Every structure is written in C-alpha cells, then in structure tokens.
Amino acid sequence: MIVCSTSGGKQVGCTFLDWSIYFLSGQIEHFNAESEKWAPLTNNPLQDVTAHGHPKIRSYGVNLTQKIISKFKDLPGLSSFYMIAPPIAEAANELGIDRQTITLDQWNTIENYTVEFYNKSLDLASEQGVKIIFVSLDDNLKIFANTLRYLGKMPFENRYAESKEEITDSFDQLFFKDSVESWESLGLDTVWDKRERMALRQNFFDYKPIKAELDFDHYWIDAQNLWHNGERELPKIMSWLGLELNPDKFEEWKPIYRKWQEIILDTLQFQYNHKHIVDSIVNNWSYPIDLTFEQEAFIQHCLIYQHNLNLKTWQLEKFPNNTQELHKLLEPNIHPL
C-alpha cells in the first residue's frame, strides 16, 4: 500500500501524520525512495518545533511523484510520502523566470503554475491507487500559516536557510529593494526602524492556500482536528486505510502526540490572542505579553492599518511585557496607507 499525506497549506502536521501511520501500524522500518535503502523508523520524531526527526519522503511535481510511486509500487507492506506544491525555485526555473528581475505578473504566473502541477500530481497519485490523506488548513488561520516554524529552503535558491532573518532579508531584496534602500539611505536601520518597515510593507493576513481539486477518493481532515483530536482521528484514518492499529504502539504514541500537540498549540496562541492584544493596547487594558520580533511587527501592523495608530518606538528594541505600557506609546499614524 502507498499512502500520500498532503495539504494545501503549509506546516500543518503532515510529517507527524506520515510517521504516525508507520508507527501505529507496527512497522519498524521504511523504504527511503531517495537513498533507495531501508531505514529504521524512529520511535520519536520530535525535534524542537517540528516532527522532522522522521525523514519523510517529499514529492512535488508530476515527474518526481511518478518516480517515487514507481519505486514504492512493488515493495511489501506500507510505503508513504508527503506531497507538496512545487517549490518557488523549481517553478521559477521551469518557467525561465529570473529571481533578480521578477515582476508581480511573473510571481502570479509562478503561483498559478504551482497550483496546476500540485493538482496534476494529486490526480496522478490517485489514478495509480495511492491512498491520499488531505489535511485542510482553515482560511481563517492566516497568522498561523504565515508563522515560520522551521527553516526550509531559501526562496528561489536550492539551499537551506541558516536563519529566519536570512529568509526575511531575501524577500526584502526580491520585492522591497527600493524601500530597503530608501530607509537605509536615511539611516533608518535600527531594530525599531526595521520593525516599523516590516509592519508597513507586509500584509500579515495575506495567505492563499492552494486550492486542491479533490474529485477522487481521499480522506479529508481539518488540521485543527488533527491538532486537537488526534487520539480520536488517527484510529479513523488507520481504519480508512485498512491498516490494523497496534494497541501497544497506540499507547506509546499518545504521549508523543501530546508533546507534539503542545508544540503546535504554542504556535497557535498568538493566532488566538492577537486581536485581544491589539484591543488591549488601544483601550488601555492590562494584558501580559512576550512577543517575538515578527509578532511585534504584526501588532504594529494592526495598529497602523486597523486603527490608524502607531507607536513611539524610538530606541524601543523590545516591546514591554504589558499592553498598558504600549498604550502609553500610542500616537496618530502619519504614514500614508
């Protein structure tokens, strides 16, 4: 049997799901289609904020998907892979688009290309009998979707990022180069300047999940159900796959799932609380906060674009730990919106 876990969103838990199906079925090894070797299955995939201790097999595009399926087809037992949309760099190369001179129209072309070939890959897998599990991310979870939980490949480059700042700087150079140069020419390059420029230039609510065309047999699950009700949902998934759930492995799996769940919920907290944080700042309500730099920029973005307010942030390298302290720094926004 070949199983494909996939999502129109990103970072929603497909790696953990992929590992869980192997683990709960009692399988102790899996075939790595890249190395073409059997490898032992880890007993715990959790690493920091991800489940990437499990080396998933990732596919994108029709050719790679077909290659993986062909390698899995004659293997005994269970084989599984994780399908994603074609990465930006791959799509740009296929389309002959130069990252140094990319235009908005070309960016839209890349997005349309990734959607088209993601759906073609799904169709290909379905036609060849692959059991597809689609994890759906609700459109309202835009902040969660835009939260960088792990360092993947650099946009338009075939290498992995070394830091979040490197990814942010790369996007700045691609899409906001004039803005960066303009601010830096005025000496506006401090922490508080960079935060304000990010708050102005980035639409944190801009998230468009890939619209999957699911007109074939598949198992659909909302990501929030996977995060919150996994102990009820995984047995259902195993039953749909026709796999027997190993009761001993299920008991071993539960504490690992709960730890993974905690990691997901830590990321979700800001999604759930951001509106109250903004309201508290505007209305002078007391609410404790401890925000990352990106979250600070997001809150400032909301103040500017939703309330036409800004903060007196000169020499403010880190936001204070209570919203009432930020209320004291409110002033009318002077930036054109």
C-alpha atoms as a printed R data frame, in Angstrom:
    type eleno elety resid chain resno       x      y       z
1   ATOM     1    CA   MET     A     1   0.000  0.000   0.000
2   ATOM     2    CA   ILE     A     2   1.168  3.510  -0.840
3   ATOM     3    CA   VAL     A     3  -0.090  6.438   1.272
4   ATOM     4    CA   CYS     A     4   0.272 10.131   0.480
5   ATOM     5    CA   SER     A     5  -0.211 12.804   3.155
6   ATOM     6    CA   THR     A     6  -0.668 16.285   1.729
7   ATOM     7    CA   SER     A     7  -2.043 19.735   2.430
8   ATOM     8    CA   GLY     A     8  -2.977 22.883   0.538
9   ATOM     9    CA   GLY     A     9  -1.442 24.807   3.407
10  ATOM    10    CA   LYS     A    10   1.974 24.552   4.953
11  ATOM    11    CA   GLN     A    11   3.470 23.238   8.177
12  ATOM    12    CA   VAL     A    12   0.199 21.695   9.331
13  ATOM    13    CA   GLY     A    13   1.440 18.321  10.589
14  ATOM    14    CA   CYS     A    14   1.818 16.053   7.571
15  ATOM    15    CA   THR     A    15   5.280 14.918   8.674
16  ATOM    16    CA   PHE     A    16   3.927 13.827  12.057
17  ATOM    17    CA   LEU     A    17   0.960 12.158  10.352
18  ATOM    18    CA   ASP     A    18   3.267 10.325   7.950
19  ATOM    19    CA   TRP     A    19   5.336  8.975  10.850
20  ATOM    20    CA   SER     A    20   2.236  8.125  12.915
21  ATOM    21    CA   ILE     A    21   0.762  5.892  10.214
22  ATOM    22    CA   TYR     A    22   4.006  3.907  10.032
23  ATOM    23    CA   PHE     A    23   4.343  3.727  13.823
24  ATOM    24    CA   LEU     A    24   0.745  2.818  14.647
25  ATOM    25    CA   SER     A    25   0.727  0.044  12.065
26  ATOM    26    CA   GLY     A    26   3.653 -1.539  13.912
27  ATOM    27    CA   GLN     A    27   6.140 -1.011  11.100
28  ATOM    28    CA   ILE     A    28   9.733 -0.736  12.355
29  ATOM    29    CA   GLU     A    29  11.394  0.356   9.123
30  ATOM    30    CA   HIS     A    30  10.545  2.248   5.962
31  ATOM    31    CA   PHE     A    31  11.967  2.487   2.469
32  ATOM    32    CA   ASN     A    32  13.717  5.752   1.633
33  ATOM    33    CA   ALA     A    33  12.999  6.450  -2.039
34  ATOM    34    CA   GLU     A    34  15.847  8.967  -2.235
35  ATOM    35    CA   SER     A    35  18.616  6.686  -0.934
36  ATOM    36    CA   GLU     A    36  16.796  3.575  -2.171
37  ATOM    37    CA   LYS     A    37  17.539  1.868   1.127
38  ATOM    38    CA   TRP     A    38  15.507  0.567   4.034
39  ATOM    39    CA   ALA     A    39  15.932  2.613   7.211
40  ATOM    40    CA   PRO     A    40  14.750  2.048  10.803
41  ATOM    41    CA   LEU     A    41  11.676  4.012  11.856
42  ATOM    42    CA   THR     A    42  12.387  6.414  14.709
43  ATOM    43    CA   ASN     A    43  10.488  5.872  17.955
44  ATOM    44    CA   ASN     A    44  10.088  9.628  18.418
45  ATOM    45    CA   PRO     A    45  10.197 12.122  15.525
46  ATOM    46    CA   LEU     A    46  10.028 15.340  17.574
47  ATOM    47    CA   GLN     A    47  12.796 17.890  17.137
48  ATOM    48    CA   ASP     A    48  12.420 21.340  18.709
49  ATOM    49    CA   VAL     A    49   9.275 22.700  16.984
50  ATOM    50    CA   THR     A    50   8.771 20.042  14.297
51  ATOM    51    CA   ALA     A    51   8.486 16.300  13.741
52  ATOM    52    CA   HIS     A    52  11.405 16.341  11.324
53  ATOM    53    CA   GLY     A    53  13.258 13.635  13.198
54  ATOM    54    CA   HIS     A    54  11.284 11.437  10.821
55  ATOM    55    CA   PRO     A    55  12.959 11.706   7.369
56  ATOM    56    CA   LYS     A    56   9.826 11.916   5.254
57  ATOM    57    CA   ILE     A    57   9.897 11.319   1.512
58  ATOM    58    CA   ARG     A    58   8.735 14.560  -0.072
59  ATOM    59    CA   SER     A    59   7.386 14.784  -3.604
60  ATOM    60    CA   TYR     A    60   6.418 17.707  -5.798
61  ATOM    61    CA   GLY     A    61   5.547 17.852  -9.457
62  ATOM    62    CA   VAL     A    62   4.386 15.079 -11.755
63  ATOM    63    CA   ASN     A    63   7.798 13.638 -12.635
64  ATOM    64    CA   LEU     A    64   9.090 13.278  -9.081
65  ATOM    65    CA   THR     A    65   5.740 11.919  -7.862
66  ATOM    66    CA   GLN     A    66   5.773  9.285 -10.595
67  ATOM    67    CA   LYS     A    67   9.366  8.379  -9.772
68  ATOM    68    CA   ILE     A    68   8.537  7.837  -6.094
69  ATOM    69    CA   ILE     A    69   5.402  5.818  -6.828
70  ATOM    70    CA   SER     A    70   7.359  3.596  -9.231
71  ATOM    71    CA   LYS     A    71   9.947  2.869  -6.525
72  ATOM    72    CA   PHE     A    72   7.263  2.060  -3.953
73  ATOM    73    CA   LYS     A    73   4.953  0.027  -6.183
74  ATOM    74    CA   ASP     A    74   6.477 -3.421  -5.773
75  ATOM    75    CA   LEU     A    75   7.547 -3.081  -2.133
76  ATOM    76    CA   PRO     A    76   5.920 -5.202   0.569
77  ATOM    77    CA   GLY     A    77   3.838 -3.599   3.296
78  ATOM    78    CA   LEU     A    78   3.329  0.128   3.726
79  ATOM    79    CA   SER     A    79   5.100  2.957   1.903
80  ATOM    80    CA   SER     A    80   4.302  6.602   2.417
81  ATOM    81    CA   PHE     A    81   5.269 10.021   1.086
82  ATOM    82    CA   TYR     A    82   4.415 13.670   1.697
83  ATOM    83    CA   MET     A    83   3.286 15.686  -1.335
84  ATOM    84    CA   ILE     A    84   3.808 19.454  -1.534
85  ATOM    85    CA   ALA     A    85   3.361 22.027  -4.265
86  ATOM    86    CA   PRO     A    86   6.417 22.676  -6.450
87  ATOM    87    CA   PRO     A    87   8.843 24.960  -4.551
88  ATOM    88    CA   ILE     A    88   9.188 28.539  -5.758
89  ATOM    89    CA   ALA     A    89  12.727 27.993  -7.036
90  ATOM    90    CA   GLU     A    90  11.711 24.912  -9.025
91  ATOM    91    CA   ALA     A    91   8.713 26.673 -10.556
92  ATOM    92    CA   ALA     A    92  10.771 29.734 -11.476
93  ATOM    93    CA   ASN     A    93  13.415 27.576 -13.149
94  ATOM    94    CA   GLU     A    94  10.794 25.640 -15.109
95  ATOM    95    CA   LEU     A    95   9.242 28.903 -16.277
96  ATOM    96    CA   GLY     A    96  12.571 30.603 -17.030
97  ATOM    97    CA   ILE     A    97  11.933 33.412 -14.532
98  ATOM    98    CA   ASP     A    98  14.981 35.247 -13.153
99  ATOM    99    CA   ARG     A    99  14.717 35.900  -9.404
100 ATOM   100    CA   GLN     A   100  16.711 39.132  -9.792
101 ATOM   101    CA   THR     A   101  14.183 40.733 -12.149
102 ATOM   102    CA   ILE     A   102  10.911 39.111 -11.089
103 ATOM   103    CA   THR     A   103   7.735 41.145 -11.638
104 ATOM   104    CA   LEU     A   104   4.338 40.884  -9.961
105 ATOM   105    CA   ASP     A   105   2.871 39.284 -13.084
106 ATOM   106    CA   GLN     A   106   5.655 36.685 -13.066
107 ATOM   107    CA   TRP     A   107   5.007 35.989  -9.378
108 ATOM   108    CA   ASN     A   108   1.343 35.347 -10.208
109 ATOM   109    CA   THR     A   109   2.456 33.063 -13.032
110 ATOM   110    CA   ILE     A   110   4.563 31.062 -10.556
111 ATOM   111    CA   GLU     A   111   1.622 30.763  -8.146
112 ATOM   112    CA   ASN     A   112  -0.689 29.536 -10.918
113 ATOM   113    CA   TYR     A   113   1.964 27.055 -12.049
114 ATOM   114    CA   THR     A   114   2.341 25.575  -8.564
115 ATOM   115    CA   VAL     A   115  -1.434 25.126  -8.219
116 ATOM   116    CA   GLU     A   116  -1.716 23.464 -11.636
117 ATOM   117    CA   PHE     A   117   1.093 20.994 -11.068
118 ATOM   118    CA   TYR     A   118   0.078 20.248  -7.490
119 ATOM   119    CA   ASN     A   119  -3.340 19.152  -8.741
120 ATOM   120    CA   LYS     A   120  -1.830 17.201 -11.634
121 ATOM   121    CA   SER     A   121   0.351 15.357  -9.126
122 ATOM   122    CA   LEU     A   122  -2.676 14.550  -6.954
123 ATOM   123    CA   ASP     A   123  -4.528 13.184  -9.985
124 ATOM   124    CA   LEU     A   124  -1.526 11.082 -10.983
125 ATOM   125    CA   ALA     A   125  -1.244  9.576  -7.499
126 ATOM   126    CA   SER     A   126  -4.961  8.855  -7.307
127 ATOM   127    CA   GLU     A   127  -5.008  7.187 -10.723
128 ATOM   128    CA   GLN     A   128  -2.280  4.807  -9.571
129 ATOM   129    CA   GLY     A   129  -4.131  3.721  -6.462
130 ATOM   130    CA   VAL     A   130  -2.297  5.842  -3.893
131 ATOM   131    CA   LYS     A   131  -4.354  6.427  -0.723
132 ATOM   132    CA   ILE     A   132  -4.444 10.207  -0.312
133 ATOM   133    CA   ILE     A   133  -4.993 11.969   3.035
134 ATOM   134    CA   PHE     A   134  -5.652 15.693   2.657
135 ATOM   135    CA   VAL     A   135  -5.058 17.901   5.717
136 ATOM   136    CA   SER     A   136  -7.021 21.121   5.273
137 ATOM   137    CA   LEU     A   137  -5.939 24.401   6.886
138 ATOM   138    CA   ASP     A   138  -8.808 26.790   7.608
139 ATOM   139    CA   ASP     A   139  -8.530 30.086   5.719
140 ATOM   140    CA   ASN     A   140  -9.009 31.983   8.998
141 ATOM   141    CA   LEU     A   141  -5.706 30.675  10.397
142 ATOM   142    CA   LYS     A   142  -3.664 33.104   8.311
143 ATOM   143    CA   ILE     A   143  -1.337 34.122  11.139
144 ATOM   144    CA   PHE     A   144  -0.518 30.504  11.952
145 ATOM   145    CA   ALA     A   145   0.067 29.810   8.257
146 ATOM   146    CA   ASN     A   146   2.476 32.745   7.986
147 ATOM   147    CA   THR     A   147   4.433 31.770  11.102
148 ATOM   148    CA   LEU     A   148   7.794 30.314  10.151
149 ATOM   149    CA   ARG     A   149   8.158 27.201  12.314
150 ATOM   150    CA   TYR     A   150  11.264 25.755  10.729
151 ATOM   151    CA   LEU     A   151  13.970 26.778   8.293
152 ATOM   152    CA   GLY     A   152  13.286 25.357   4.876
153 ATOM   153    CA   LYS     A   153  14.927 26.220   1.601
154 ATOM   154    CA   MET     A   154  15.658 29.798   0.674
155 ATOM   155    CA   PRO     A   155  13.176 31.349  -1.757
156 ATOM   156    CA   PHE     A   156  14.486 30.971  -5.315
157 ATOM   157    CA   GLU     A   157  17.610 29.147  -4.087
158 ATOM   158    CA   ASN     A   158  18.438 25.449  -3.869
159 ATOM   159    CA   ARG     A   159  19.869 25.642  -0.348
160 ATOM   160    CA   TYR     A   160  18.523 25.691   3.180
161 ATOM   161    CA   ALA     A   161  18.252 28.928   5.124
162 ATOM   162    CA   GLU     A   162  20.508 29.479   8.110
163 ATOM   163    CA   SER     A   163  18.150 31.842   9.960
164 ATOM   164    CA   LYS     A   164  14.725 33.491   9.825
165 ATOM   165    CA   GLU     A   165  16.468 36.800   9.220
166 ATOM   166    CA   GLU     A   166  18.105 35.416   6.081
167 ATOM   167    CA   ILE     A   167  14.703 34.450   4.656
168 ATOM   168    CA   THR     A   168  13.194 37.852   5.545
169 ATOM   169    CA   ASP     A   169  16.149 39.704   4.030
170 ATOM   170    CA   SER     A   170  15.863 37.640   0.851
171 ATOM   171    CA   PHE     A   171  12.194 38.578   0.386
172 ATOM   172    CA   ASP     A   172  13.075 42.205   1.111
173 ATOM   173    CA   GLN     A   173  15.676 42.185  -1.635
174 ATOM   174    CA   LEU     A   174  13.294 40.477  -4.055
175 ATOM   175    CA   PHE     A   175  10.159 42.542  -3.512
176 ATOM   176    CA   PHE     A   176  11.004 45.607  -1.410
177 ATOM   177    CA   LYS     A   177  14.512 46.515  -2.523
178 ATOM   178    CA   ASP     A   178  13.659 50.173  -3.209
179 ATOM   179    CA   SER     A   179  12.047 50.505   0.210
180 ATOM   180    CA   VAL     A   180  15.067 48.967   1.952
181 ATOM   181    CA   GLU     A   181  17.497 51.250   0.131
182 ATOM   182    CA   SER     A   182  15.343 54.314   0.771
183 ATOM   183    CA   TRP     A   183  15.113 53.682   4.523
184 ATOM   184    CA   GLU     A   184  18.788 52.782   4.846
185 ATOM   185    CA   SER     A   185  19.818 55.944   2.934
186 ATOM   186    CA   LEU     A   186  18.026 57.912   5.657
187 ATOM   187    CA   GLY     A   187  19.870 55.993   8.377
188 ATOM   188    CA   LEU     A   188  16.704 54.109   9.342
189 ATOM   189    CA   ASP     A   189  18.318 50.744  10.009
190 ATOM   190    CA   THR     A   190  17.836 50.193  13.750
191 ATOM   191    CA   VAL     A   191  15.769 47.386  15.250
192 ATOM   192    CA   TRP     A   192  12.779 49.695  15.725
193 ATOM   193    CA   ASP     A   193  13.102 51.029  12.166
194 ATOM   194    CA   LYS     A   194  13.188 47.511  10.701
195 ATOM   195    CA   ARG     A   195  10.162 46.557  12.796
196 ATOM   196    CA   GLU     A   196   8.199 49.560  11.552
197 ATOM   197    CA   ARG     A   197   9.125 48.963   7.918
198 ATOM   198    CA   MET     A   198   8.042 45.336   8.245
199 ATOM   199    CA   ALA     A   199   4.760 46.466   9.825
200 ATOM   200    CA   LEU     A   200   4.135 48.797   6.891
201 ATOM   201    CA   ARG     A   201   5.204 46.632   3.955
202 ATOM   202    CA   GLN     A   202   3.982 43.170   4.958
203 ATOM   203    CA   ASN     A   203   0.335 42.135   4.833
204 ATOM   204    CA   PHE     A   204   0.339 39.506   7.567
205 ATOM   205    CA   PHE     A   205  -3.209 38.490   6.629
206 ATOM   206    CA   ASP     A   206  -2.224 37.669   3.051
207 ATOM   207    CA   TYR     A   207  -2.379 33.899   2.831
208 ATOM   208    CA   LYS     A   208  -3.820 31.923  -0.059
209 ATOM   209    CA   PRO     A   209  -3.789 28.153   0.442
210 ATOM   210    CA   ILE     A   210  -3.530 26.081  -2.692
211 ATOM   211    CA   LYS     A   211  -6.989 25.079  -3.827
212 ATOM   212    CA   ALA     A   212  -6.833 21.317  -4.234
213 ATOM   213    CA   GLU     A   213  -9.249 19.691  -6.677
214 ATOM   214    CA   LEU     A   214 -10.352 16.696  -4.638
215 ATOM   215    CA   ASP     A   215 -12.608 14.925  -7.132
216 ATOM   216    CA   PHE     A   216 -11.229 11.477  -6.272
217 ATOM   217    CA   ASP     A   217 -11.404  9.096  -3.346
218 ATOM   218    CA   HIS     A   218  -9.481 10.559  -0.402
219 ATOM   219    CA   TYR     A   219  -9.578 11.100   3.363
220 ATOM   220    CA   TRP     A   220 -10.200 14.746   4.321
221 ATOM   221    CA   ILE     A   221  -9.313 16.063   7.776
222 ATOM   222    CA   ASP     A   222  -9.285 19.588   9.116
223 ATOM   223    CA   ALA     A   223  -5.843 20.425  10.528
224 ATOM   224    CA   GLN     A   224  -7.390 21.616  13.780
225 ATOM   225    CA   ASN     A   225  -8.979 18.200  14.235
226 ATOM   226    CA   LEU     A   226  -5.569 16.605  13.774
227 ATOM   227    CA   TRP     A   227  -4.051 19.010  16.308
228 ATOM   228    CA   HIS     A   228  -6.784 18.827  18.954
229 ATOM   229    CA   ASN     A   229  -8.423 15.416  18.469
230 ATOM   230    CA   GLY     A   230  -5.640 13.255  17.103
231 ATOM   231    CA   GLU     A   231  -6.267 10.440  19.572
232 ATOM   232    CA   ARG     A   232  -9.739 10.038  18.062
233 ATOM   233    CA   GLU     A   233  -8.821 10.825  14.459
234 ATOM   234    CA   LEU     A   234  -5.795  8.562  13.933
235 ATOM   235    CA   PRO     A   235  -7.763  5.348  14.578
236 ATOM   236    CA   LYS     A   236 -10.299  6.558  11.975
237 ATOM   237    CA   ILE     A   237  -7.519  7.210   9.468
238 ATOM   238    CA   MET     A   238  -5.981  3.790  10.111
239 ATOM   239    CA   SER     A   239  -9.385  2.181   9.595
240 ATOM   240    CA   TRP     A   240  -9.910  4.054   6.311
241 ATOM   241    CA   LEU     A   241  -6.503  2.875   5.127
242 ATOM   242    CA   GLY     A   242  -7.402 -0.679   6.035
243 ATOM   243    CA   LEU     A   243  -4.461 -0.887   8.439
244 ATOM   244    CA   GLU     A   244  -4.693 -2.579  11.817
245 ATOM   245    CA   LEU     A   245  -3.859 -0.218  14.677
246 ATOM   246    CA   ASN     A   246  -1.334 -1.809  17.040
247 ATOM   247    CA   PRO     A   247  -2.755 -1.205  20.570
248 ATOM   248    CA   ASP     A   248   0.660 -1.244  22.280
249 ATOM   249    CA   LYS     A   249   2.072  1.229  19.765
250 ATOM   250    CA   PHE     A   250  -1.008  3.418  20.239
251 ATOM   251    CA   GLU     A   251  -0.258  3.709  23.958
252 ATOM   252    CA   GLU     A   252   3.373  4.577  23.182
253 ATOM   253    CA   TRP     A   253   2.196  7.085  20.586
254 ATOM   254    CA   LYS     A   254  -0.162  9.047  22.866
255 ATOM   255    CA   PRO     A   255   2.446 10.904  24.999
256 ATOM   256    CA   ILE     A   256   4.462 11.696  21.857
257 ATOM   257    CA   TYR     A   257   1.318 13.073  20.218
258 ATOM   258    CA   ARG     A   258   0.555 15.204  23.301
259 ATOM   259    CA   LYS     A   259   4.053 16.672  23.233
260 ATOM   260    CA   TRP     A   260   3.683 17.440  19.512
261 ATOM   261    CA   GLN     A   261   0.277 18.929  20.279
262 ATOM   262    CA   GLU     A   262   1.863 21.272  22.851
263 ATOM   263    CA   ILE     A   263   4.326 22.476  20.215
264 ATOM   264    CA   ILE     A   264   1.502 23.230  17.777
265 ATOM   265    CA   LEU     A   265  -0.566 24.971  20.470
266 ATOM   266    CA   ASP     A   266   2.378 27.215  21.394
267 ATOM   267    CA   THR     A   267   2.373 28.478  17.805
268 ATOM   268    CA   LEU     A   268  -1.417 28.833  17.798
269 ATOM   269    CA   GLN     A   269  -1.519 31.019  20.913
270 ATOM   270    CA   PHE     A   270  -0.673 34.192  19.007
271 ATOM   271    CA   GLN     A   271  -3.291 33.326  16.361
272 ATOM   272    CA   TYR     A   272  -5.887 33.103  19.124
273 ATOM   273    CA   ASN     A   273  -4.707 36.092  21.192
274 ATOM   274    CA   HIS     A   274  -3.576 38.727  18.695
275 ATOM   275    CA   LYS     A   275  -6.913 40.544  18.471
276 ATOM   276    CA   HIS     A   276  -7.142 40.865  22.256
277 ATOM   277    CA   ILE     A   277  -3.562 42.166  22.371
278 ATOM   278    CA   VAL     A   278  -4.415 44.900  19.858
279 ATOM   279    CA   ASP     A   279  -7.683 45.758  21.644
280 ATOM   280    CA   SER     A   280  -5.838 45.917  24.963
281 ATOM   281    CA   ILE     A   281  -3.266 48.347  23.588
282 ATOM   282    CA   VAL     A   282  -5.937 50.596  22.078
283 ATOM   283    CA   ASN     A   283  -8.247 50.517  25.133
284 ATOM   284    CA   ASN     A   284  -5.558 50.637  27.846
285 ATOM   285    CA   TRP     A   285  -6.400 47.186  29.181
286 ATOM   286    CA   SER     A   286  -3.849 45.206  31.146
287 ATOM   287    CA   TYR     A   287  -2.649 42.040  29.405
288 ATOM   288    CA   PRO     A   288   0.760 40.347  29.788
289 ATOM   289    CA   ILE     A   289   2.744 39.807  26.580
290 ATOM   290    CA   ASP     A   290   6.076 38.361  25.500
291 ATOM   291    CA   LEU     A   291   6.323 38.716  21.726
292 ATOM   292    CA   THR     A   292   8.854 37.750  19.101
293 ATOM   293    CA   PHE     A   293  10.159 40.411  16.713
294 ATOM   294    CA   GLU     A   294   7.797 39.198  13.964
295 ATOM   295    CA   GLN     A   295   4.835 39.277  16.360
296 ATOM   296    CA   GLU     A   296   5.734 42.823  17.423
297 ATOM   297    CA   ALA     A   297   5.752 43.880  13.763
298 ATOM   298    CA   PHE     A   298   2.376 42.212  13.291
299 ATOM   299    CA   ILE     A   299   0.838 44.060  16.249
300 ATOM   300    CA   GLN     A   300   2.228 47.342  14.937
301 ATOM   301    CA   HIS     A   301   0.798 46.477  11.508
302 ATOM   302    CA   CYS     A   302  -2.670 46.022  13.047
303 ATOM   303    CA   LEU     A   303  -2.453 49.306  14.935
304 ATOM   304    CA   ILE     A   304  -1.490 51.170  11.757
305 ATOM   305    CA   TYR     A   305  -3.881 49.585   9.271
306 ATOM   306    CA   GLN     A   306  -6.855 48.811  11.520
307 ATOM   307    CA   HIS     A   307  -6.806 51.794  13.879
308 ATOM   308    CA   ASN     A   308  -4.667 54.412  12.077
309 ATOM   309    CA   LEU     A   309  -2.437 54.483  15.158
310 ATOM   310    CA   ASN     A   310   1.271 53.900  15.617
311 ATOM   311    CA   LEU     A   311   3.750 53.552  18.455
312 ATOM   312    CA   LYS     A   312   6.542 55.836  19.592
313 ATOM   313    CA   THR     A   313   9.174 53.171  19.163
314 ATOM   314    CA   TRP     A   314  12.402 55.210  19.067
315 ATOM   315    CA   GLN     A   315  15.019 53.190  20.986
316 ATOM   316    CA   LEU     A   316  12.395 50.511  21.728
317 ATOM   317    CA   GLU     A   317  14.339 47.368  20.907
318 ATOM   318    CA   LYS     A   318  11.833 45.040  22.622
319 ATOM   319    CA   PHE     A   319   8.163 45.589  23.424
320 ATOM   320    CA   PRO     A   320   7.348 45.825  27.172
321 ATOM   321    CA   ASN     A   321   5.641 42.914  28.901
322 ATOM   322    CA   ASN     A   322   2.215 44.501  29.319
323 ATOM   323    CA   THR     A   323  -0.164 46.086  26.808
324 ATOM   324    CA   GLN     A   324  -0.774 49.098  29.057
325 ATOM   325    CA   GLU     A   325   2.870 50.097  28.634
326 ATOM   326    CA   LEU     A   326   2.343 50.088  24.864
327 ATOM   327    CA   HIS     A   327  -0.842 52.138  25.246
328 ATOM   328    CA   LYS     A   328   1.323 54.927  26.694
329 ATOM   329    CA   LEU     A   329   3.322 54.930  23.434
330 ATOM   330    CA   LEU     A   330   0.336 55.330  21.088
331 ATOM   331    CA   GLU     A   331   0.275 58.222  18.644
332 ATOM   332    CA   PRO     A   332  -1.612 59.000  15.413
333 ATOM   333    CA   ASN     A   333  -0.287 57.252  12.349
334 ATOM   334    CA   ILE     A   334   1.451 59.585   9.865
335 ATOM   335    CA   HIS     A   335   2.200 57.044   7.153
336 ATOM   336    CA   PRO     A   336   0.035 57.130   4.004
337 ATOM   337    CA   LEU     A   337  -1.952 53.899   3.788
